[in-house]
Amino acid sequence: MKKRTPDAPDTARLPAHADLNLLRTFLAVYRAGTFTAAAPALGLSQPTVTAQIRTLEQQTGRELFSRLPRGVEPTPYAHELAARIAGPLDALATLDGGSQGGPVAPVHIAGPSELLCVRVLPALAALVTDGVQLRVSQGLPEPLLEEMRTGRHDLVIATRRPRGRGLASVPLTDEEYLLVAAPAWARRIAAHPQAADDLCAALREVPLITYAEDLPIVRRYWRTIFGRQLTTRAAVTVPNLYAVLSAVNAGTGVSVLPRSLCQEYLDSGRLALLHEPEEPPLNTLFLIQRPGAETNPDVLRVRDALQRAARGW
């Protein structure tokens, strides 16, 4: 009896005569996240985009997107296909744009939600006025970098360098972290008998607000500034740093926040700085660019604008 050969790994295969227009449409939908958003960038109607994706699915014999109430979710096969074709199609787009004066594709940029709102979008306002189109996504570093590797993002701002050599990164800026509370809590903490000699002891009686149950930012502050392991559990956990800021500003308790997010509140007196160490903890932010993204001139404009703006952050 002939021994059965194991099936080959299920990898993304292109049709024998792949239609570049269909592949361009697929990549635009993949990056935009919806058929509707991809249509104007392609100069097509939404029904035409839908029909082209359906044709490509028939040619490949695979489903490319799972339809959601809002937008679409790429299938594993779509992620593999995007990783194979993104670089070559971006290079062709540059040649077409240079010779035919075609429209420049939107710039897909991603990073932490708070940083995008407080720093990134204000820094890019002038470029948008000048005609640059942006598609902005938020998320945690590792998922965003995985999506970048498959061609979904042109630029990602992350709190750590990507592993390996596949993605180029440069330090963008250092984010400083501050221990803050509402003025009423600051007065109570300052009046604690142990506050002058042992701030940690005074803080044990204050509710702790954080965006995650394992208290990543606050634990690091205690370890690096106080030289101690944090033993207090969070009184309140919330989804993001904006919610932490809101809770602390309302007088719920104490937390550690990036300066960019809370500086306005400190300047206005709505928040009080509880501690001023000689060397506050810093988190380096990295600007990461997808290989091949430089074929879109607007990606370079956005990258350069962010680097210029970061000098003043």
N, C-alpha and C positions, 0 to 999 in steps of 0.2 A: 504494500500500500504506500502510495507516494505521500511523503511528509508535507503537510500544509505549511506554506510560507506565511509568516505573520503579515498582517496588513501594514502597508507603509503609513507613516504618520500623516495625519489629516492636515495638510498645509494648504494655504491659499494658492490656487492655480488659476491662471488667466485663461479665457477662451483662446482657441487657436488663432483667431483673427480679432483681437480685442479692439473695440471701437474706442478711440481716445475720448470722444465726446461723452460717451457713457461713463468712462472712468473719471473724467473731470467732474461730471455731475455727482458721481458717487462720493468723490473726495470732498466736494463742497458741502454735501449733506452731512457727511461724517464730521466735518469740522464745525458746521453751523448748529447741528443738533436737531434741525427741523427742515422739512421740505420747504416750508414757507420762507424761512430766513435764507435758504440757499438760492431760491429762485431769482431774486433781483440781482444778486452778485453774479449769476450766470447769464443774466439777460433773458431768462426764460419765464414762462408762466408756471405756477405751482402744479397744474395738471400735467404739464410736459415733464417737469422734474419727476413727478410720481411715475409717469409712464416709462421714463428712461431707467429709473431704478428697477422697475418691474422687469424691463427687458434684460437688464444686466443680471438680475436674479435668475431669470430663465436661462441665460447663456451659461452662467456658472453652476446652475443647479443648486444654489444655496440661498437661504434667506440672509439678507444683508442687515436688515434693521427690524427690531421689534417695535411695533407701533405702540406708543404710549398716549395717555390722554393729552399730554402736551409734549410734542416732539417725538423723537425716535431714539432708541437705544441700540448702538451697534452690537451685532452678534460677535462671538469670538472669531468667526471667519472674516468679518468686516475689519476687525482690528488687524488681522494678519495681512489682509489685502491692502489696507491703508499704509501699513509699514513698508510694503513692497513698492508701491507706486508713488508715494508722496514726493520723494526726492526727484525722480525723473520728471514727473508732471510739473513740479515747481520750476525746474530748470527750463522746460519747454515753455512755460507761461512767461518767463522772462524774455525768451527769444521772440515769442509772439508779440509781447507788449512792446519790445524795442523796435520791431519792424513794422507793426501795424498800429501802434498807438492804442492798444487795447486797454480796458479798464484794469486798474491795479486791485488785487484781491484784498479783502479785509485782513487786518492783523489780529491774530488770535493770541490773547495774552491772559495769563492766569496767575493766581497767587492767593494769599490769605485775604479774607473778605475785608477785614479792618484796614489793612495796608492799602488795598485797592481803592477804598473809599476816601481815606484820609490823605494819602500821598500820591498814588499812581494816577488816578483820574484827573485830579487838579493839574498835575504836571503835564498831562497830554491834551488839555482843553484847547490850546492854540493849534495843535496839529489837527484836531477834529474840525475846527473852524476852517482850516486850510484844505480840508477834503479827505483826510485820512479816516478810514472806517475801522472801527474797533469791534471785536467780539470778545467779551470779558467773561471769564469763568472763575469761580472761587473753589477752594478746596484745600486739603492737606497736602504736604509736599510729595509723599511717595505716590499716591494715586495720580497727581497731576504730572509727575515725571514719567510715569508709565504711559499715560495718555500722550505725552509729548513724543515718546519713543515710537508711537504708532502714527505720528503726524498730526495729532489733533490740535496742538498748541504750537505757536511760533516762539513765544517767549514765556518763561515762567519765573516768578520770583519766589524763592524758597529759603527756608531757614537753615538749609544744609546743602553741601555740594552733592551733586549726583554721583553715584558709584560708577566706576569704570571710566572709560575715555570716550564713550559715544556721544556725550553731550558736553559742549563747551560752556564754562561758567566763569564769571568774574565777580569779585566782591562788589556789592552795590553800596551798602551803607551799614553802619552798626546801630542797632536799636537798643536804647537804654531802658532799663526796667526800674520802676519806682514803687515803693511801698506807700500806699495812699489810703485815706479814709475821709469821710465827711468831717467838717470842722467840729461838730459836737463830739464825735468819737475821738478826734485828736485831742480835745481838751480833757476828756476823761482819761485817756491813756497817759497824757503828760502829768496828770494829778495822781497817778498810781504811785504808791510808796516805792516801788522797785523800778520805776521807769528810767531813772537816771543811770542806774547801775546794771539793770537787766531788762532791756526792752522786751525780750521774749516773754518774760514772766508777766509783764503788763499786757501783752497781746493775747495771752491764753484766755482771757475773759472776753475777748472781742469775737463776734461771729466772723468766720472766714468765708469769703465768697470766691468761687473759682469756676472755670469753664469745663473742668473734667474731674472725675472722682479721684484720680491719682495725683491731683494738684501739681502738675509738672512745673509751671512757672514759679509757684510759691515755694515748692520744695527746693528748687535750685537757689532761690534767694536766701532761704534759711541756711542752706549748706555753704554757699560761697561767702555770704556776708556775716552771718552769725556763727558759722562753723559748727552748726548743730543739725541733727536730723529733725525734721518737723514731725511731731507726734499728734498734732491737732487734726481732727477730721473737719471737712468742710461743713459749714452750716447750710450753705446753699450752693448747688451746682446748676449752671445755666449753659445754654448751647454755644455761646461765643463770647468774645471779649467785649463786644458792644453791650451785651446783657450784664456782664460783670460791672462795667462802667456805670450802667444805669442803676444797678442795685447799690453799689457803693455810694454813688451820688445821692441816692434816696436815704442814706443813713442806715443801710442794712448791716454793714460791717466793714471789714478791711480786706484789701487784696493787693496784688502786685500787677501793675499794668505798664504797657509800653508808653514811653513819654509822648510819642506821636499821637496817641489816642487820648491822653488825659491832660496835656499841656494847657489847652484852652480852659479846662476846668480849674487847674491850679492858678492860672493867671487871673481868673475871675473870682477866686476865693471859694468856689463851690466845693473844691476838694483841698485837702491839706496834705503836705508831704510829711510823713512820719519819721523818716530817717534819711540822713544824707551821708552815705559812706564815701570814703575817699575814692574808691573805685567801684562804682555801681556795676552790677552784672550787665553784660552786653550780649546781644545776639546778632551775629553777622548775617545779613541778607545777601543772597547771591542772585544775580541775573543770569539766567540760563537760556541759551538759544538753540533751537532745533537745527541740526545739520540740513542745509539746503534752504533754510528760511531766508538767507541773505539774497536769494534770487528775487524776492519781493522788496523793492526799494523802500516801501513804507515800513517794513520791519526794521530796517536800519535807521530810519528817521525816529521811530518810537524808541528803539534801543538807545540811540544817542541822546534823545530828549530826557529819558529816565536817568542816564548817567550824569547829565548836566544838572538836573534837578536834585539828584541825590547828594551833590556836594553841599547843598544848603539845608539838608534834612537834619 
